[in-house]
Amino acid sequence: MEQEQEQAARYGAFERAQDRAAYEGLRDLVLARAGRTVEAIDLHAIGEELDVETRCLEHALVRLHAESLVIRDEWGTYRASPLTVELADGLFDARTAIEIGVIDSRIDEIALAELAVLEDFARQLASIVKEPLPDLARFLATSHDYHTHLVGLAHSQPLTEAYLRLGISKLWRASIADLDWWNLFDVQHHTALTAALRERDRKRAKALVYEHHLQVKTLVRDVIRAGGGSL
């Protein structure tokens, strides 16, 4: 009996790993092809590419449809959703609400070791933008790590996963790669926010998050509009 339970537990863990791999892999591919909405999503081909079962991809597709990252036409064909101002605004607003909630509930309890991690990320970001040719991919990856760690202060895996599902920088980063993007971002945001967190200044920390949210949202709106209204 114990052996059967152990086998069932292993099988359940394998199924969950397959579902996660299918969702994350399909989501990355959808974000990479957004804007090319004429292309139908071929689950069989994607299953071979990702080495996951089609059944798992079907479940992932339902989740992505619920998240508005794919659209389904009248014939039941799924395609990547174009990134519009409305979709981007909704995703940014949701991410901001999560960060504000974490700050509200955790700012008085953030350990010094956690603040040190955030400060290290902030220093890395400041260093990147001082380089002769700042690397956008590195900047966005480090910024992603900073904000993920910030949300992780809530010690809630479901909340962190929900936050990560709202990230869409892969959709618009290519549109600013050839610009002097370091002059478009508030590159001091992470340093200032970390200082406010260390000082337990809830009002200042929340104001910085809202300011950054508006700045990035405005930048992405301009990118989308420059692209004809969608990406």
C-alpha positions in Angstrom: 0.0 0.0 0.0 2.8 2.4 0.9 4.6 1.6 -2.3 1.5 2.3 -4.3 1.1 5.7 -2.5 4.7 6.5 -3.1 4.4 5.7 -6.8 1.2 7.8 -7.0 3.0 10.7 -5.4 5.9 10.4 -7.8 3.5 10.3 -10.8 1.6 13.3 -9.4 4.9 15.3 -9.1 5.8 14.3 -12.6 2.4 15.5 -13.9 2.8 18.8 -12.1 6.3 19.2 -13.6 4.9 18.5 -17.1 2.1 21.0 -16.6 4.5 23.7 -15.5 6.9 23.0 -18.3 4.1 23.1 -20.8 2.7 26.4 -19.5 6.0 28.2 -19.2 7.2 27.0 -22.5 4.0 27.8 -24.4 3.8 31.2 -22.7 7.3 32.1 -23.8 6.5 31.0 -27.4 3.3 33.0 -27.4 5.0 36.1 -26.2 7.7 35.7 -28.8 5.2 35.5 -31.6 2.7 38.1 -30.4 1.9 40.5 -33.2 2.0 37.7 -35.7 -1.6 36.8 -35.0 -2.2 35.2 -38.4 -0.1 32.2 -37.2 -2.2 29.4 -35.6 -0.8 27.8 -32.5 0.2 24.2 -33.5 0.2 22.3 -30.3 1.6 19.1 -31.9 4.7 20.9 -33.3 5.1 22.8 -30.0 4.9 19.6 -28.0 7.7 18.1 -30.0 9.8 21.3 -29.6 9.2 21.4 -25.8 9.1 17.7 -25.3 5.8 17.8 -23.4 2.5 16.1 -24.0 -0.1 17.7 -26.1 -2.6 17.2 -23.3 -0.5 19.4 -21.0 -0.3 22.0 -23.7 -4.1 22.0 -24.1 -4.4 22.8 -20.3 -1.8 25.5 -20.7 -3.6 27.0 -23.7 -6.8 27.3 -21.6 -4.8 29.2 -18.9 -3.3 31.6 -21.5 -6.7 32.3 -23.0 -8.0 33.2 -19.5 -5.0 35.5 -19.2 -5.8 37.2 -22.5 -2.5 36.2 -24.0 -4.1 34.0 -26.7 -7.3 34.5 -28.7 -9.7 31.9 -30.0 -11.5 32.4 -33.3 -15.0 31.1 -34.3 -13.4 27.9 -35.7 -11.7 27.1 -32.4 -8.2 28.1 -33.6 -5.9 29.7 -31.1 -3.5 32.5 -32.0 -1.3 34.9 -30.0 -3.1 38.0 -28.8 -1.7 41.3 -30.1 -0.4 43.5 -27.3 -2.6 46.5 -27.1 -2.5 49.5 -24.8 -5.5 48.2 -23.0 -4.0 44.7 -22.4 -0.6 46.2 -21.3 -2.3 48.7 -19.0 -4.2 45.9 -17.3 -1.2 43.7 -16.8 0.9 46.6 -15.4 -1.9 47.7 -13.1 -2.2 44.1 -11.7 1.6 43.9 -11.1 1.6 47.2 -9.3 -1.3 46.2 -7.1 0.7 43.1 -6.0 3.8 45.1 -5.2 1.8 47.7 -3.2 0.1 44.9 -1.3 3.5 43.3 -0.4 4.9 46.7 0.8 1.8 47.4 2.8 1.9 44.1 4.6 5.6 43.4 4.9 7.6 46.6 5.1 7.9 46.5 8.9 9.1 42.9 8.8 11.7 42.9 6.0 14.8 41.3 7.3 18.2 43.0 6.8 19.4 40.1 4.7 16.5 40.5 2.3 17.2 44.3 2.1 20.8 43.4 1.3 19.7 41.3 -1.7 17.6 44.1 -3.0 20.5 46.6 -2.5 22.8 44.3 -4.5 20.3 44.1 -7.4 20.0 47.9 -7.3 23.8 48.3 -7.4 24.0 46.0 -10.4 21.3 48.0 -12.2 23.1 51.3 -11.5 26.4 49.8 -12.8 24.7 48.5 -16.0 23.4 52.0 -17.0 26.9 53.5 -16.4 28.5 51.3 -19.0 29.4 52.9 -22.4 26.8 50.7 -24.1 24.3 49.6 -21.5 22.9 46.1 -22.1 19.1 46.2 -22.1 18.7 42.4 -21.7 20.9 42.4 -18.6 19.1 45.5 -17.2 15.6 44.0 -17.7 16.7 40.6 -16.3 18.2 42.2 -13.2 15.1 44.4 -12.8 13.0 41.3 -13.1 15.0 39.6 -10.3 14.7 42.7 -8.1 10.9 42.9 -8.4 10.5 39.2 -8.1 12.5 39.2 -4.9 10.4 42.1 -3.6 7.2 40.2 -4.2 8.8 37.1 -2.7 9.0 39.0 0.6 5.4 38.0 1.1 6.5 34.3 1.3 3.7 33.3 -0.9 4.6 31.1 -3.9 1.1 31.5 -5.5 1.4 35.3 -5.3 4.9 35.2 -6.8 3.7 32.9 -9.6 0.7 35.2 -10.3 3.1 38.2 -10.4 5.4 36.4 -12.9 2.5 35.5 -15.1 1.8 39.2 -15.6 5.3 40.0 -17.0 5.4 40.9 -20.7 8.7 42.7 -21.2 9.6 40.1 -23.9 6.9 41.7 -26.1 8.1 45.3 -26.1 11.9 45.2 -25.3 12.8 44.8 -28.9 11.0 48.0 -29.8 13.3 50.1 -27.5 16.6 48.1 -28.0 17.9 50.6 -30.5 16.9 53.7 -28.5 18.9 55.4 -25.7 16.6 53.4 -23.3 18.6 54.3 -20.2 17.3 57.8 -20.7 13.7 56.6 -20.9 13.7 54.6 -17.7 14.0 56.0 -14.1 17.2 54.1 -13.6 17.4 55.3 -10.0 14.0 53.8 -9.0 15.4 50.6 -7.5 18.0 52.4 -5.4 15.4 54.9 -4.1 12.8 52.2 -3.4 15.3 50.0 -1.5 16.3 53.0 0.6 12.6 53.7 1.4 12.1 50.0 2.4 15.2 50.1 4.7 13.8 53.2 6.4 10.4 51.5 6.7 8.9 54.5 4.9 5.6 53.0 3.7 4.3 56.2 2.1 7.5 56.9 0.2 7.9 53.3 -1.0 4.4 53.1 -2.3 4.7 56.5 -4.0 7.9 55.3 -5.8 6.2 52.1 -7.0 3.3 54.2 -8.4 5.7 56.6 -10.1 7.6 53.8 -11.7 4.4 52.1 -12.7 3.2 55.2 -14.5 6.6 55.8 -16.2 6.9 52.3 -17.6 3.3 52.1 -18.6 3.6 55.4 -20.5 6.8 54.2 -22.2 5.1 51.0 -23.3 2.0 52.9 -24.5 4.2 55.0 -26.7 5.9 52.0 -28.1 2.6 50.3 -28.9 1.1 53.4 -30.5 4.3 53.8 -32.6 3.8 50.3 -33.8 0.3 51.1 -35.1 -1.7 50.3 -32.0 -0.5 46.8 -31.2 2.7 44.6 -31.1 
